[in-house]
Amino acid sequence: MLRIKITVCLLVILASSAAHADDVISADAQPRWWKGNLHTHTFWSDGDDFPEMVAEWYRIHDYNFLGLSDHNVLQQGQRWRTRADLEKKASAAPVIEKYLKRFGPAWVESRGDEGPKQEFRLKPLEEFRALVEQRGKFLMIPAEEISDKAEGVPIHINASNIKEPLEPLGGATVVEAITNNLRNVHDQAEKAGREILAHLNHPNFGYAITAHDLAHAVLERHFEVYNGHPGVNQLGDEARPSVDRLWDIANTIRLVDLGAEPLFGIATDDSHAYHGKPKASHPGRGWVMVRATHLTPEHIVKAIKQGDCYASSGVVLKDVRYDATSKILELEIEPDGDATFTTEIVGTLKGVDTSSQDPPPLPKPKTPDQKVGGRVSRRYSDAIGKVLATQEGLTVRYQLTGKELYVRAIVTSSKPPVDPAWEGQHRQAWTQPVGWELAK
């Protein structure tokens, strides 16, 4: 009798498990939205927490995928760091105590006597991913921030779903350096037989990338239209355009002058600080929503490459649809309490003048010790990246007339983000440019 009961219980458990597996891996999977971040840092470079702890933060905050993109390194092999170094990075936060509390002494590896010189092992991705990944819920994607420079300015490119680390290759110019690194990413993808996504990070960081650079590095198809780091000059200044403006100028030049496909935009938080450090790059400020049938690196990367995604700093879209036959762009916005929403349809009309004028002078330092550097984009017509329509509410519908070179939507909430990157910021979402097929 006891054996029969045990057998029945076992069959019930197996049946329940099988049903759950069928729910997760459907034979008729339909596209759905997956939330993820592809630009994050840990103790493997200049972040201030262990990689497992960082992954755990995103997992419990309802992200579906994450790339830990440390500078010029892939999280593999042996790496040890001293207690003194780790605690200094974490600005005196009890980082080791938090790590031990969450994962326990059986997991945390150290060597040497307790004290400043005691060393702790940084676990590689292939070792810790089994502790944080959940099928159909949370996925780790191997990544690296290729950190390069040219013409005296920083050039950072993220590579997601890579197999081996990629060395920065440099170049005589910014465009050449971007192109060299993109070719290197492409070569690895071809040799490894895998989907790898490359995207250009924070173009206004150090005011490194001009609109001309962004346009003429035509191998680049993806870039960060929003980065939650407070030091990346998202809004520009009196001499340099905002990142949104850079996007429109670059895409207009590509379509009109170069016959090249436009850039797609994603959002990231570029997180470095996980212990509440003020005026730092915190997690949760920016992410990309990707529409795909399955939560695998290949499906996520393919969807982003196809532009089936949108960027967000807090606004959630139920749906984004563009019908190339009817030339209609439609959005459905997820309600957010008492928030109201304004959607701007931004685009450039055909026949626009893409000539440019000399750039304005650099702004004067606001304090004696402030250094004003970087590069300056040339000035372009205000007809580039115009607001073609403005709509209020949770549903948006825009009928293209055939005069547009392309259009895209910016949705702005009346609410600020939970953790603003600058004063006066509002939650937003950015859709990809559409209608540009008409310009071919």
SULZIFEN-V969465 format. One record per residue. N is the residue number from 1. PSI is psi in whole degrees, -180 to 180 (NA if undefined). OMEGA is omega in radians with two decimals (NA if undefined). BURIAL is + if it has 16 or more other C-alpha atoms within 10 Angstrom, else -. Layout:
# SULZIFEN-V969465
n=N psi=PSI omega=OMEGA burial=BURIAL
n=N psi=PSI omega=OMEGA burial=BURIAL
This chain:
# SULZIFEN-V969465
n=1 psi=-43 omega=3.12 burial=-
n=2 psi=-41 omega=3.13 burial=-
n=3 psi=-39 omega=-3.14 burial=-
n=4 psi=-44 omega=-3.13 burial=-
n=5 psi=-42 omega=3.13 burial=-
n=6 psi=-42 omega=3.13 burial=-
n=7 psi=-43 omega=3.13 burial=-
n=8 psi=-45 omega=3.11 burial=-
n=9 psi=-42 omega=3.14 burial=-
n=10 psi=-41 omega=3.12 burial=-
n=11 psi=-39 omega=3.11 burial=-
n=12 psi=-44 omega=3.13 burial=-
n=13 psi=-45 omega=-3.13 burial=-
n=14 psi=-41 omega=3.13 burial=-
n=15 psi=-42 omega=3.12 burial=-
n=16 psi=-42 omega=3.12 burial=-
n=17 psi=-42 omega=3.13 burial=-
n=18 psi=-40 omega=3.12 burial=-
n=19 psi=-41 omega=3.12 burial=-
n=20 psi=-41 omega=3.10 burial=-
n=21 psi=-40 omega=3.11 burial=-
n=22 psi=-35 omega=3.12 burial=-
n=23 psi=-37 omega=-3.08 burial=-
n=24 psi=-44 omega=-3.13 burial=-
n=25 psi=88 omega=-3.07 burial=-
n=26 psi=143 omega=3.05 burial=-
n=27 psi=-13 omega=-3.14 burial=-
n=28 psi=55 omega=-3.07 burial=-
n=29 psi=135 omega=3.11 burial=-
n=30 psi=149 omega=3.12 burial=-
n=31 psi=141 omega=3.08 burial=-
n=32 psi=170 omega=-3.11 burial=-
n=33 psi=134 omega=3.08 burial=+
n=34 psi=134 omega=-3.11 burial=+
n=35 psi=131 omega=-3.11 burial=+
n=36 psi=165 omega=3.07 burial=+
n=37 psi=132 omega=-3.07 burial=+
n=38 psi=11 omega=-3.09 burial=+
n=39 psi=100 omega=-3.05 burial=+
n=40 psi=155 omega=-3.10 burial=+
n=41 psi=152 omega=-3.10 burial=+
n=42 psi=-171 omega=3.07 burial=+
n=43 psi=-14 omega=3.10 burial=+
n=44 psi=-20 omega=3.00 burial=+
n=45 psi=-107 omega=-3.03 burial=-
n=46 psi=21 omega=2.97 burial=-
n=47 psi=171 omega=-3.07 burial=+
n=48 psi=32 omega=3.05 burial=+
n=49 psi=164 omega=3.12 burial=+
n=50 psi=148 omega=-3.07 burial=+
n=51 psi=-38 omega=3.11 burial=+
n=52 psi=-38 omega=-3.13 burial=+
n=53 psi=-39 omega=3.10 burial=+
n=54 psi=-47 omega=3.11 burial=+
n=55 psi=-40 omega=3.14 burial=+
n=56 psi=-37 omega=3.11 burial=+
n=57 psi=-47 omega=-3.11 burial=-
n=58 psi=-37 omega=-3.14 burial=+
n=59 psi=-47 omega=-3.07 burial=+
n=60 psi=-9 omega=3.06 burial=-
n=61 psi=26 omega=2.95 burial=-
n=62 psi=29 omega=2.93 burial=-
n=63 psi=155 omega=3.12 burial=+
n=64 psi=-25 omega=3.09 burial=+
n=65 psi=155 omega=-3.06 burial=+
n=66 psi=137 omega=2.98 burial=+
n=67 psi=121 omega=3.06 burial=+
n=68 psi=102 omega=-2.91 burial=+
n=69 psi=70 omega=3.14 burial=+
n=70 psi=158 omega=-3.02 burial=+
n=71 psi=120 omega=2.99 burial=+
n=72 psi=36 omega=3.10 burial=+
n=73 psi=143 omega=2.97 burial=+
n=74 psi=137 omega=-3.05 burial=+
n=75 psi=86 omega=3.12 burial=+
n=76 psi=156 omega=-3.14 burial=+
n=77 psi=-168 omega=-3.08 burial=-
n=78 psi=131 omega=3.05 burial=-
n=79 psi=126 omega=3.12 burial=-
n=80 psi=145 omega=3.08 burial=-
n=81 psi=148 omega=-3.07 burial=+
n=82 psi=157 omega=3.08 burial=+
n=83 psi=-43 omega=-3.12 burial=+
n=84 psi=-43 omega=-3.13 burial=-
n=85 psi=-45 omega=-3.11 burial=-
n=86 psi=-44 omega=-3.12 burial=+
n=87 psi=-33 omega=3.06 burial=+
n=88 psi=-43 omega=3.11 burial=-
n=89 psi=-38 omega=-3.07 burial=+
n=90 psi=10 omega=3.09 burial=+
n=91 psi=47 omega=3.06 burial=-
n=92 psi=7 omega=3.03 burial=-
n=93 psi=149 omega=-3.13 burial=+
n=94 psi=62 omega=-2.97 burial=-
n=95 psi=-39 omega=-3.13 burial=+
n=96 psi=-39 omega=3.10 burial=+
n=97 psi=-41 omega=3.09 burial=-
n=98 psi=-43 omega=-3.14 burial=-
n=99 psi=-46 omega=3.14 burial=+
n=100 psi=-39 omega=-3.13 burial=-
n=101 psi=-38 omega=-3.08 burial=-
n=102 psi=-44 omega=-3.02 burial=-
n=103 psi=-14 omega=3.01 burial=-
n=104 psi=158 omega=-3.09 burial=-
n=105 psi=-21 omega=3.11 burial=-
n=106 psi=-22 omega=-3.14 burial=-
n=107 psi=-43 omega=-3.07 burial=-
n=108 psi=127 omega=-3.13 burial=+
n=109 psi=130 omega=3.08 burial=-
n=110 psi=164 omega=3.08 burial=+
n=111 psi=148 omega=-3.10 burial=-
n=112 psi=167 omega=3.14 burial=-
n=113 psi=149 omega=3.13 burial=-
n=114 psi=130 omega=-3.10 burial=-
n=115 psi=-175 omega=-3.07 burial=-
n=116 psi=-32 omega=-3.09 burial=-
n=117 psi=-3 omega=3.08 burial=-
n=118 psi=137 omega=-3.07 burial=+
n=119 psi=146 omega=3.09 burial=+
n=120 psi=139 omega=-3.11 burial=+
n=121 psi=132 omega=3.01 burial=-
n=122 psi=119 omega=-3.08 burial=+
n=123 psi=138 omega=3.07 burial=+
n=124 psi=159 omega=-3.09 burial=+
n=125 psi=-45 omega=-3.07 burial=+
n=126 psi=-19 omega=3.13 burial=-
n=127 psi=-41 omega=-3.04 burial=-
n=128 psi=-11 omega=-3.05 burial=+
n=129 psi=-31 omega=-3.13 burial=+
n=130 psi=-23 omega=-3.14 burial=-
n=131 psi=-22 omega=-3.02 burial=-
n=132 psi=-25 omega=-3.10 burial=+
n=133 psi=147 omega=3.06 burial=+
n=134 psi=126 omega=-3.08 burial=-
n=135 psi=128 omega=3.12 burial=-
n=136 psi=4 omega=-3.12 burial=+
n=137 psi=-46 omega=-3.06 burial=-
n=138 psi=131 omega=-3.01 burial=+
n=139 psi=137 omega=3.02 burial=+
n=140 psi=135 omega=3.13 burial=+
n=141 psi=120 omega=3.14 burial=+
n=142 psi=134 omega=-3.03 burial=+
n=143 psi=165 omega=3.12 burial=+
n=144 psi=142 omega=2.96 burial=+
n=145 psi=105 omega=3.12 burial=+
n=146 psi=110 omega=-3.00 burial=+
n=147 psi=108 omega=-3.00 burial=+
n=148 psi=-178 omega=3.05 burial=+
n=149 psi=156 omega=3.05 burial=+
n=150 psi=150 omega=-3.12 burial=+
n=151 psi=29 omega=3.07 burial=+
n=152 psi=13 omega=-3.12 burial=-
n=153 psi=157 omega=-3.12 burial=+
n=154 psi=141 omega=3.06 burial=+
n=155 psi=113 omega=-3.09 burial=+
n=156 psi=129 omega=-3.13 burial=+
n=157 psi=127 omega=3.08 burial=+
n=158 psi=137 omega=3.04 burial=+
n=159 psi=119 omega=-3.07 burial=+
n=160 psi=138 omega=-3.09 burial=+
n=161 psi=39 omega=3.10 burial=+
n=162 psi=160 omega=3.13 burial=+
n=163 psi=-38 omega=-3.12 burial=+
n=164 psi=155 omega=3.09 burial=-
n=165 psi=151 omega=-3.09 burial=+
n=166 psi=125 omega=3.13 burial=+
n=167 psi=141 omega=3.04 burial=-
n=168 psi=137 omega=-3.03 burial=+
n=169 psi=-16 omega=3.11 burial=+
n=170 psi=-172 omega=-3.13 burial=+
n=171 psi=162 omega=-3.11 burial=+
n=172 psi=-29 omega=3.14 burial=-
n=173 psi=169 omega=3.09 burial=-
n=174 psi=-46 omega=-3.13 burial=+
n=175 psi=-41 omega=-3.14 burial=+
n=176 psi=-41 omega=3.14 burial=+
n=177 psi=-44 omega=3.09 burial=+
n=178 psi=-48 omega=-3.09 burial=+
n=179 psi=-44 omega=3.14 burial=+
n=180 psi=-44 omega=-3.13 burial=+
n=181 psi=-37 omega=3.10 burial=+
n=182 psi=-39 omega=3.09 burial=+
n=183 psi=-37 omega=3.12 burial=+
n=184 psi=-42 omega=3.07 burial=-
n=185 psi=-45 omega=3.14 burial=+
n=186 psi=-41 omega=-3.14 burial=+
n=187 psi=-43 omega=3.12 burial=-
n=188 psi=-40 omega=3.12 burial=+
n=189 psi=-42 omega=3.14 burial=+
n=190 psi=-45 omega=-3.10 burial=-
n=191 psi=-38 omega=-3.09 burial=-
n=192 psi=-16 omega=-3.10 burial=-
n=193 psi=43 omega=-3.11 burial=-
n=194 psi=159 omega=3.10 burial=+
n=195 psi=122 omega=3.09 burial=+
n=196 psi=133 omega=3.11 burial=+
n=197 psi=130 omega=3.00 burial=+
n=198 psi=133 omega=3.03 burial=+
n=199 psi=143 omega=-3.14 burial=+
n=200 psi=130 omega=-3.10 burial=+
n=201 psi=150 omega=2.94 burial=+
n=202 psi=76 omega=-3.05 burial=+
n=203 psi=-26 omega=-3.13 burial=+
n=204 psi=5 omega=3.05 burial=+
n=205 psi=119 omega=-3.05 burial=+
n=206 psi=13 omega=-3.03 burial=+
n=207 psi=54 omega=-3.01 burial=+
n=208 psi=-38 omega=-2.98 burial=+
n=209 psi=122 omega=3.10 burial=+
n=210 psi=169 omega=3.09 burial=+
n=211 psi=-38 omega=3.10 burial=+
n=212 psi=-45 omega=3.11 burial=+
n=213 psi=-48 omega=-3.08 burial=+
n=214 psi=-35 omega=3.12 burial=+
n=215 psi=-46 omega=-2.97 burial=+
n=216 psi=-12 omega=3.00 burial=+
n=217 psi=71 omega=-2.91 burial=+
n=218 psi=-16 omega=3.05 burial=+
n=219 psi=-21 omega=3.10 burial=+
n=220 psi=126 omega=3.12 burial=+
n=221 psi=-10 omega=-3.09 burial=+
n=222 psi=144 omega=3.12 burial=+
n=223 psi=169 omega=3.14 burial=+
n=224 psi=105 omega=3.04 burial=+
n=225 psi=-23 omega=3.05 burial=+
n=226 psi=133 omega=3.07 burial=+
n=227 psi=125 omega=-3.01 burial=+
n=228 psi=0 omega=3.09 burial=+
n=229 psi=129 omega=-3.10 burial=+
n=230 psi=-6 omega=-3.08 burial=+
n=231 psi=19 omega=-3.06 burial=+
n=232 psi=12 omega=3.02 burial=+
n=233 psi=48 omega=-3.11 burial=+
n=234 psi=-39 omega=-3.04 burial=+
n=235 psi=-3 omega=-3.09 burial=-
n=236 psi=-164 omega=3.06 burial=+
n=237 psi=-167 omega=-3.06 burial=-
n=238 psi=-17 omega=-3.14 burial=-
n=239 psi=-17 omega=-3.06 burial=+
n=240 psi=138 omega=-3.11 burial=+
n=241 psi=159 omega=3.03 burial=+
n=242 psi=167 omega=3.11 burial=+
n=243 psi=-36 omega=3.07 burial=+
n=244 psi=-45 omega=3.14 burial=+
n=245 psi=-41 omega=3.07 burial=+
n=246 psi=-42 omega=-3.13 burial=+
n=247 psi=-47 omega=-3.11 burial=+
n=248 psi=-42 omega=3.12 burial=+
n=249 psi=-48 omega=-3.10 burial=+
n=250 psi=-44 omega=-3.12 burial=+
n=251 psi=-35 omega=3.10 burial=+
n=252 psi=-45 omega=3.10 burial=+
n=253 psi=-43 omega=3.14 burial=+
n=254 psi=-49 omega=-3.05 burial=+
n=255 psi=-38 omega=-3.05 burial=+
n=256 psi=-48 omega=-2.98 burial=+
n=257 psi=-30 omega=-2.99 burial=-
n=258 psi=-10 omega=-3.10 burial=-
n=259 psi=32 omega=-3.08 burial=-
n=260 psi=156 omega=3.12 burial=+
n=261 psi=151 omega=-3.09 burial=+
n=262 psi=168 omega=3.06 burial=+
n=263 psi=144 omega=2.94 burial=+
n=264 psi=148 omega=-3.09 burial=+
n=265 psi=140 omega=3.02 burial=+
n=266 psi=168 omega=3.09 burial=+
n=267 psi=147 omega=3.09 burial=+
n=268 psi=169 omega=3.04 burial=+
n=269 psi=-13 omega=3.13 burial=+
n=270 psi=46 omega=-2.99 burial=+
n=271 psi=139 omega=3.06 burial=+
n=272 psi=-29 omega=-2.94 burial=+
n=273 psi=123 omega=-3.03 burial=+
n=274 psi=14 omega=-3.08 burial=+
n=275 psi=24 omega=3.06 burial=+
n=276 psi=16 omega=3.13 burial=-
n=277 psi=127 omega=-3.11 burial=-
n=278 psi=152 omega=3.10 burial=-
n=279 psi=37 omega=-3.13 burial=-
n=280 psi=176 omega=-3.11 burial=+
n=281 psi=99 omega=-3.06 burial=+
n=282 psi=157 omega=3.06 burial=+
n=283 psi=155 omega=3.03 burial=+
n=284 psi=9 omega=-3.09 burial=+
n=285 psi=-25 omega=-3.11 burial=+
n=286 psi=146 omega=-3.13 burial=+
n=287 psi=170 omega=3.09 burial=+
n=288 psi=135 omega=3.06 burial=+
n=289 psi=124 omega=-3.02 burial=+
n=290 psi=133 omega=3.12 burial=+
n=291 psi=115 omega=-3.11 burial=+
n=292 psi=162 omega=-3.13 burial=+
n=293 psi=-32 omega=-3.04 burial=+
n=294 psi=148 omega=3.10 burial=+
n=295 psi=79 omega=3.05 burial=+
n=296 psi=157 omega=3.13 burial=+
n=297 psi=-41 omega=-3.08 burial=+
n=298 psi=-45 omega=-3.13 burial=+
n=299 psi=-39 omega=3.12 burial=+
n=300 psi=-47 omega=-3.11 burial=+
n=301 psi=-44 omega=3.13 burial=+
n=302 psi=-44 omega=-3.11 burial=+
n=303 psi=-41 omega=3.11 burial=-
n=304 psi=-42 omega=3.11 burial=+
n=305 psi=-35 omega=3.14 burial=+
n=306 psi=-5 omega=-3.13 burial=-
n=307 psi=15 omega=3.13 burial=+
n=308 psi=67 omega=-3.06 burial=+
n=309 psi=165 omega=2.98 burial=+
n=310 psi=159 omega=-3.11 burial=+
n=311 psi=147 omega=-3.10 burial=+
n=312 psi=146 omega=2.93 burial=+
n=313 psi=19 omega=3.08 burial=+
n=314 psi=-22 omega=3.10 burial=+
n=315 psi=135 omega=3.13 burial=+
n=316 psi=130 omega=3.10 burial=+
n=317 psi=129 omega=3.06 burial=+
n=318 psi=-38 omega=-3.09 burial=-
n=319 psi=150 omega=2.99 burial=-
n=320 psi=123 omega=-3.12 burial=+
n=321 psi=136 omega=2.98 burial=-
n=322 psi=124 omega=3.12 burial=+
n=323 psi=112 omega=-3.07 burial=-
n=324 psi=-23 omega=-3.14 burial=-
n=325 psi=-50 omega=-3.14 burial=-
n=326 psi=-13 omega=-3.13 burial=-
n=327 psi=45 omega=-3.13 burial=+
n=328 psi=130 omega=3.02 burial=+
n=329 psi=127 omega=-3.12 burial=+
n=330 psi=141 omega=3.09 burial=+
n=331 psi=144 omega=2.95 burial=+
n=332 psi=125 omega=-3.05 burial=+
n=333 psi=135 omega=3.10 burial=+
n=334 psi=127 omega=3.09 burial=-
n=335 psi=151 omega=-3.12 burial=-
n=336 psi=78 omega=-3.12 burial=-
n=337 psi=-128 omega=-3.12 burial=-
n=338 psi=14 omega=-3.13 burial=-
n=339 psi=145 omega=2.99 burial=-
n=340 psi=159 omega=-3.03 burial=-
n=341 psi=137 omega=3.03 burial=+
n=342 psi=128 omega=3.13 burial=+
n=343 psi=125 omega=3.06 burial=+
n=344 psi=127 omega=3.00 burial=+
n=345 psi=111 omega=-3.05 burial=+
n=346 psi=139 omega=3.12 burial=+
n=347 psi=179 omega=3.09 burial=+
n=348 psi=137 omega=3.13 burial=+
n=349 psi=153 omega=3.10 burial=+
n=350 psi=153 omega=3.14 burial=+
n=351 psi=8 omega=-3.11 burial=-
n=352 psi=149 omega=3.08 burial=-
n=353 psi=119 omega=-3.13 burial=-
n=354 psi=9 omega=3.09 burial=-
n=355 psi=162 omega=-3.07 burial=-
n=356 psi=162 omega=3.11 burial=-
n=357 psi=167 omega=3.12 burial=-
n=358 psi=145 omega=-3.13 burial=-
n=359 psi=159 omega=3.07 burial=-
n=360 psi=163 omega=3.11 burial=-
n=361 psi=156 omega=3.09 burial=-
n=362 psi=146 omega=3.12 burial=-
n=363 psi=151 omega=3.11 burial=-
n=364 psi=147 omega=3.10 burial=-
n=365 psi=139 omega=3.13 burial=-
n=366 psi=-21 omega=3.08 burial=-
n=367 psi=157 omega=-3.10 burial=-
n=368 psi=-31 omega=-3.08 burial=-
n=369 psi=1 omega=-3.13 burial=-
n=370 psi=136 omega=3.06 burial=-
n=371 psi=128 omega=3.12 burial=-
n=372 psi=111 omega=-3.11 burial=-
n=373 psi=-157 omega=-3.13 burial=-
n=374 psi=-172 omega=-3.08 burial=+
n=375 psi=166 omega=-3.04 burial=+
n=376 psi=130 omega=3.06 burial=+
n=377 psi=148 omega=3.03 burial=+
n=378 psi=164 omega=-3.11 burial=+
n=379 psi=134 omega=-3.09 burial=+
n=380 psi=165 omega=-3.09 burial=+
n=381 psi=143 omega=3.05 burial=-
n=382 psi=-11 omega=3.09 burial=-
n=383 psi=-12 omega=3.07 burial=-
n=384 psi=126 omega=3.12 burial=+
n=385 psi=48 omega=3.12 burial=+
n=386 psi=155 omega=2.95 burial=+
n=387 psi=110 omega=-3.07 burial=+
n=388 psi=-24 omega=3.12 burial=-
n=389 psi=153 omega=3.07 burial=-
n=390 psi=131 omega=-3.13 burial=-
n=391 psi=145 omega=3.10 burial=-
n=392 psi=155 omega=3.02 burial=-
n=393 psi=-175 omega=-3.03 burial=-
n=394 psi=-12 omega=3.10 burial=+
n=395 psi=141 omega=-3.10 burial=+
n=396 psi=135 omega=3.09 burial=+
n=397 psi=123 omega=3.13 burial=-
n=398 psi=125 omega=3.12 burial=+
n=399 psi=114 omega=3.08 burial=-
n=400 psi=144 omega=-3.09 burial=+
n=401 psi=-13 omega=-3.03 burial=-
n=402 psi=-9 omega=3.10 burial=-
n=403 psi=-15 omega=-3.07 burial=-
n=404 psi=139 omega=2.99 burial=+
n=405 psi=-38 omega=3.06 burial=+
n=406 psi=165 omega=2.95 burial=+
n=407 psi=157 omega=3.01 burial=+
n=408 psi=165 omega=-3.09 burial=+
n=409 psi=141 omega=2.99 burial=+
n=410 psi=117 omega=3.13 burial=+
n=411 psi=126 omega=-3.11 burial=+
n=412 psi=127 omega=3.11 burial=+
n=413 psi=157 omega=3.04 burial=+
n=414 psi=-13 omega=-3.11 burial=-
n=415 psi=148 omega=3.00 burial=+
n=416 psi=162 omega=3.02 burial=+
n=417 psi=161 omega=3.08 burial=+
n=418 psi=-38 omega=-3.12 burial=-
n=419 psi=84 omega=-3.05 burial=-
n=420 psi=146 omega=3.07 burial=+
n=421 psi=-19 omega=3.08 burial=+
n=422 psi=162 omega=-3.11 burial=-
n=423 psi=134 omega=3.11 burial=-
n=424 psi=7 omega=-3.13 burial=-
n=425 psi=147 omega=3.04 burial=+
n=426 psi=153 omega=3.07 burial=+
n=427 psi=140 omega=-3.10 burial=+
n=428 psi=167 omega=2.96 burial=+
n=429 psi=145 omega=-3.11 burial=+
n=430 psi=126 omega=3.06 burial=+
n=431 psi=168 omega=-3.09 burial=+
n=432 psi=154 omega=3.06 burial=+
n=433 psi=135 omega=3.10 burial=+
n=434 psi=168 omega=3.14 burial=+
n=435 psi=-8 omega=-3.09 burial=+
n=436 psi=-15 omega=3.03 burial=+
n=437 psi=-27 omega=-3.11 burial=-
n=438 psi=-22 omega=-3.08 burial=-
n=439 psi=-8 omega=-3.08 burial=-
n=440 psi=NA omega=NA burial=-
